[in-house]
Amino acid sequence: MEKFLQQELLSNTIGSYLWVMGSILLALFCKRLVSKYFASLLYRIVGKRTDSIRKKSFLELVVQPMDVFLVLLVSLIAVDKLRFPKALDFNIYHITFRQLLDTAANATLIIVFIWLLTRVIEFIAIVLEEKANRTADLSDNQLIVFFKDFFKVILVIIGILMIFRFALNKDVSNLLTSLSIVGAAIALATRESMENLIASFIIFFDKPFMMGDLVKGNTFSGHIEKIGLRSTRIRTLEKTFITVPNKQMVDTIIDNISLRTQRKADIKLELSLRATSSELFSFLESIRQMIHANKAIENSSVFLSDTGKNAHLISIDLFAGMQMSIDEFNQLRETINLSIIKKLEEAKMELAATNMDVVISEQ
């Protein structure tokens, strides 16, 4: 048996191959147990041990990339104990096959490690978002989503630099100098994207609107669903989903309807000139009393705004609280309109449009 294990195959003994295979199989067999253990240790840093539901979500995010990372790390350490076979010692475009394998292995390890860190950032964002949901200020939620994406981008950039340094053995300082020159050229070429990025910071710190707000622009109206590094996603009142560049959201005039203190409805009545002053006075008083009796209306104004050649114009302005939903507000408007129609019928008042139809038909 010992003689069999000492036999060489591709510059390594069979025993060495068995030792490497055993190490990899052991890592595959124990990966979930070890991953959960290290994930639990990591959870003590970023979470609360008493929150079982939160811990479960953390393990779901972290255990999979940690499994891959541990198996890959053990495999690389085990394989490194073998001597590289001379039969595979050849060049590929001035690069040895071993260098190519080392580069691929190191790059894969770095990629998996960055993947693991992004999952940790996602969990931290979930924890912070839960805490932010307990407060009335929605700006916290907005900042969490923004910085989650921002730090993910930073991690990806760090990962690329690590690949250049540890996988490709490039001097990062010289690379950064080169990248600064290239970055300046790219910034000029992608000026619009840079403007959108700067505009995203303006939105987050100036806070003209936040996620969930109902806004109105020149060509759109809808609810803010997400504010990203480049654009803002809006669910329009027609239930379509549009993407607006952040620069446009900063430069254009945006009406933040959610910040209004009251909802307003205005009604214009054009009454026939046949109505006398006493009839108009009685009608206006009845409308005022009807509106005053409705507790949902916070402020109102009813007045005879104009009179002239064609009609007596009555203006009715109604104000309700913003805590009322748009459906409830529309229902209120319908109730008021029906009540006004009933008052017109009771007072036997004619609308100017009806009077004009009669005049036209007589001609």
C-alpha positions in Angstrom: 0.0 0.0 0.0 2.8 2.4 0.9 4.6 1.6 -2.4 1.4 2.3 -4.3 1.1 5.7 -2.5 4.7 6.6 -3.4 4.1 6.0 -7.1 4.5 9.3 -9.1 2.0 10.6 -11.6 2.5 14.0 -13.3 5.4 14.9 -11.0 3.4 14.1 -7.8 2.8 11.0 -5.8 -0.6 9.3 -5.6 -0.6 9.9 -1.9 -0.3 13.7 -2.5 -3.2 13.5 -4.9 -5.3 11.6 -2.4 -4.4 14.1 0.3 -5.5 17.0 -1.9 -8.7 15.2 -2.8 -9.4 14.4 0.8 -8.9 18.0 1.8 -11.3 19.2 -0.9 -13.9 16.6 0.0 -13.6 17.4 3.7 -14.2 21.1 2.8 -17.2 20.2 0.7 -18.6 18.1 3.5 -18.0 20.6 6.3 -18.6 23.8 4.3 -22.1 24.5 5.6 -21.2 23.8 9.2 -18.1 26.0 9.1 -19.9 28.7 7.1 -22.7 29.0 9.6 -20.2 29.2 12.4 -18.2 32.0 10.9 -21.5 33.7 9.7 -22.7 33.6 13.3 -19.4 35.2 14.5 -19.8 37.9 11.8 -23.5 38.4 12.8 -22.4 39.4 16.3 -20.7 42.4 14.7 -23.4 43.6 12.4 -26.6 42.3 14.0 -28.3 41.3 17.3 -28.0 37.8 18.6 -31.5 37.9 20.2 -33.3 38.6 16.9 -33.8 35.1 15.4 -35.7 36.3 12.3 -33.0 38.8 11.4 -30.3 36.2 12.0 -32.0 33.8 9.7 -32.1 36.5 6.9 -28.4 37.2 7.5 -27.5 33.5 7.2 -29.5 33.3 3.9 -27.6 36.2 2.5 -24.1 35.3 3.7 -23.8 31.5 3.9 -23.9 30.8 0.2 -21.0 33.1 -0.8 -19.1 32.0 2.3 -19.5 28.3 1.3 -18.0 29.1 -2.1 -15.2 31.2 -0.5 -14.2 28.5 2.0 -14.2 25.6 -0.5 -12.3 27.7 -3.0 -9.7 28.8 -0.4 -9.1 25.3 0.9 -8.9 24.0 -2.6 -6.2 26.5 -3.6 -4.2 25.9 -0.4 -4.4 22.1 -1.0 -3.5 22.3 -4.7 -0.6 24.6 -3.9 1.1 21.7 -2.1 1.4 19.8 -5.4 4.3 20.3 -7.7 3.3 21.7 -11.0 3.6 18.9 -13.7 6.3 19.5 -16.3 3.9 18.3 -19.0 1.8 21.3 -18.4 4.7 23.7 -18.2 4.1 25.5 -21.5 3.7 29.1 -22.6 0.5 30.8 -24.0 1.5 34.0 -25.7 4.6 34.6 -23.5 2.6 33.7 -20.4 3.2 30.3 -18.7 0.2 28.1 -18.1 0.9 28.1 -14.4 0.8 31.9 -14.2 -2.5 31.8 -16.1 -3.9 29.3 -13.6 -2.6 31.3 -10.6 -4.1 34.5 -12.1 -7.5 32.8 -12.6 -7.5 31.3 -9.1 -6.6 34.5 -7.4 -9.1 36.6 -9.4 -11.9 34.1 -8.6 -11.1 34.2 -4.9 -11.2 38.0 -4.9 -14.5 38.0 -6.8 -16.1 35.6 -4.3 -14.8 37.7 -1.4 -16.2 40.9 -2.8 -19.5 39.0 -3.4 -19.5 38.1 0.3 -18.9 41.7 1.3 -21.7 42.9 -0.9 -24.1 40.5 0.8 -23.0 41.8 4.2 -23.7 45.4 3.0 -27.2 44.2 1.9 -27.9 42.9 5.3 -26.7 46.0 7.1 -29.0 48.0 4.7 -31.9 45.8 5.7 -31.2 46.3 9.4 -30.9 50.1 9.0 -34.1 50.2 6.8 -36.0 48.4 9.6 -34.9 51.0 12.1 -35.7 53.8 9.6 -39.2 52.5 9.1 -39.9 53.1 12.8 -39.5 56.9 12.2 -41.8 59.2 10.4 -38.9 60.8 8.4 -38.6 59.0 5.0 -35.3 60.7 4.2 -33.5 57.9 6.2 -34.9 55.2 3.9 -33.8 57.3 0.9 -30.2 57.6 2.1 -30.0 53.9 3.0 -30.9 52.8 -0.6 -28.5 55.4 -2.1 -25.5 54.5 0.1 -26.1 50.8 -0.3 -25.7 51.1 -4.1 -22.8 53.6 -3.6 -20.8 51.3 -1.3 -21.4 48.4 -3.7 -19.9 50.4 -6.5 -16.9 51.2 -4.2 -16.5 47.5 -3.4 -16.5 46.6 -7.0 -13.8 49.2 -7.8 -11.7 47.9 -4.8 -12.2 44.3 -6.2 -10.9 45.3 -9.6 -7.9 47.0 -8.1 -7.2 43.9 -5.9 -7.4 41.7 -9.1 -4.8 44.0 -10.8 -2.5 43.9 -7.7 -2.7 40.3 -6.5 -3.9 38.4 -9.6 -2.1 40.3 -12.4 0.8 41.6 -10.2 0.4 45.1 -11.5 1.6 48.2 -9.6 -1.7 49.8 -8.4 -0.1 53.2 -7.8 1.0 53.5 -11.4 -2.4 52.1 -12.4 -4.2 54.7 -10.4 -2.1 57.4 -12.0 -3.0 56.1 -15.4 -6.6 55.7 -14.4 -6.7 59.4 -13.2 -5.7 60.5 -16.7 -8.1 58.1 -18.4 -10.8 59.0 -15.8 -10.5 62.7 -16.7 -11.0 61.8 -20.4 -13.9 59.5 -19.6 -15.4 62.3 -17.4 -15.3 64.7 -20.3 -16.8 62.0 -22.6 -19.5 61.1 -20.1 -20.3 64.6 -18.8 -24.0 63.9 -18.8 -23.6 60.8 -16.6 -21.3 62.8 -14.2 -23.9 65.6 -14.0 -26.6 63.0 -13.1 -24.3 61.6 -10.4 -23.7 65.0 -8.9 -27.5 65.7 -9.2 -28.1 62.6 -7.2 -26.1 63.9 -4.3 -27.9 67.3 -4.5 -31.3 65.4 -4.3 -30.2 63.4 -1.3 -28.8 66.3 0.7 -31.2 69.1 -0.4 -34.2 66.7 -0.2 -36.7 68.4 -2.6 -38.5 65.1 -2.6 -38.2 61.6 -1.1 -39.3 58.1 -1.9 -43.0 57.7 -1.8 -43.7 61.4 -2.5 -46.2 62.4 -5.2 -44.6 64.8 -7.5 -45.6 66.7 -10.7 -43.2 67.8 -13.4 -43.6 69.4 -16.8 -44.4 66.1 -18.6 -45.2 63.6 -15.8 -47.0 63.1 -12.5 -46.4 60.1 -10.1 -45.0 58.6 -7.0 -41.2 58.4 -6.4 -40.3 54.7 -6.2 -36.5 54.8 -6.2 -33.7 57.4 -6.4 -30.6 56.0 -7.9 -27.1 57.2 -8.7 -28.1 58.2 -12.3 -31.9 58.5 -12.4 -35.1 58.6 -10.5 -37.8 55.9 -11.0 -41.4 57.2 -10.9 -44.7 55.3 -11.0 -47.0 57.6 -12.9 -50.7 58.2 -12.1 -51.4 56.1 -15.3 -49.5 53.2 -13.5 -46.6 53.3 -16.1 -43.0 53.2 -14.9 -40.7 56.0 -16.1 -37.0 56.8 -15.6 -36.1 60.4 -15.3 -32.4 61.6 -15.3 -31.4 63.1 -11.9 -30.1 66.2 -13.7 -33.6 66.9 -15.1 -35.2 66.3 -11.7 -32.9 69.0 -10.3 -33.0 71.5 -13.2 -36.8 71.4 -13.8 -39.6 72.8 -11.6 -41.0 69.9 -9.5 -44.2 70.3 -7.6 -44.1 68.1 -4.6 -47.8 67.4 -4.1 -47.1 65.4 -0.9 -45.8 68.5 0.8 -49.0 70.4 0.3 -50.7 71.3 3.5 -54.2 70.9 2.1 -56.0 69.4 -0.9 -57.9 71.9 -2.9 -61.0 71.6 -5.1 -62.6 74.5 -7.0 -66.0 74.6 -8.5 -67.3 77.3 -10.9 -71.0 77.8 -11.4 -72.4 79.9 -14.2 -76.0 80.8 -13.3 -78.6 82.3 -15.6 -79.0 86.0 -15.6 -82.7 85.5 -14.8 -81.7 84.9 -11.1 -82.5 87.9 -8.9 -80.1 89.3 -6.3 -82.3 87.8 -3.4 -82.3 84.4 -5.1 -78.5 84.5 -5.5 -78.0 85.6 -1.8 -80.2 82.8 -0.5 -78.5 80.3 -2.8 -75.0 81.3 -1.6 -76.1 81.1 2.0 -77.4 77.6 1.5 -74.2 76.5 -0.2 -72.1 77.9 2.7 -74.2 76.1 5.3 -74.0 72.8 3.4 -70.2 73.1 3.2 -69.8 74.2 6.8 -71.8 71.1 7.9 -69.3 68.8 6.2 -66.5 68.1 8.8 -64.1 66.8 6.2 -63.7 70.3 4.8 -61.2 72.4 6.7 -61.5 75.7 4.9 -63.8 77.0 2.2 -64.8 80.2 0.3 -68.1 80.7 -1.6 -68.7 84.0 -3.3 -70.2 85.7 -6.4 -67.0 86.4 -8.3 -68.3 88.0 -11.4 -71.5 88.9 -13.3 -71.9 90.2 -16.8 -73.3 89.7 -20.2 -73.8 85.9 -20.2 -74.0 84.6 -16.6 -73.5 85.1 -12.8 -70.3 83.4 -11.9 -70.1 81.7 -8.5 -66.7 80.5 -7.3 -66.4 77.7 -4.6 -63.0 76.8 -3.2 -62.7 73.8 -0.9 -59.7 72.7 1.2 -59.3 69.3 2.9 -56.5 67.8 4.9 -53.6 65.9 3.2 -54.2 62.9 5.4 -57.2 62.2 3.2 -56.4 59.8 0.4 -57.0 60.8 -3.2 -59.9 58.3 -3.4 -61.5 59.8 -0.3 -61.0 63.3 -1.7 -62.6 62.4 -5.0 -65.5 60.9 -3.0 -65.8 64.2 -1.1 -65.9 66.2 -4.3 -68.6 63.9 -5.7 -70.7 64.4 -2.5 -70.3 68.2 -2.7 -71.2 68.3 -6.4 -74.4 66.2 -5.8 -75.3 68.5 -2.9 -74.9 71.6 -5.1 -77.1 70.0 -7.8 -79.7 69.3 -5.2 -79.6 72.9 -4.0 -80.0 74.1 -7.5 -83.0 71.9 -7.9 -84.5 73.1 -4.6 -84.0 76.8 -5.5 -85.1 76.2 -9.1 -81.9 78.0 -10.3 -81.0 77.7 -14.0 -77.5 77.3 -15.3 -76.3 79.7 -17.9 -75.5 76.9 -20.3 -79.1 75.7 -20.2 -80.3 79.3 -20.9 -78.0 79.6 -23.9 -79.3 76.4 -25.4 -82.8 77.7 -25.2 -81.8 80.9 -26.9 -80.1 79.2 -29.7 -83.0 76.8 -30.3 -85.4 79.8 -30.5 -83.3 81.3 -33.3 
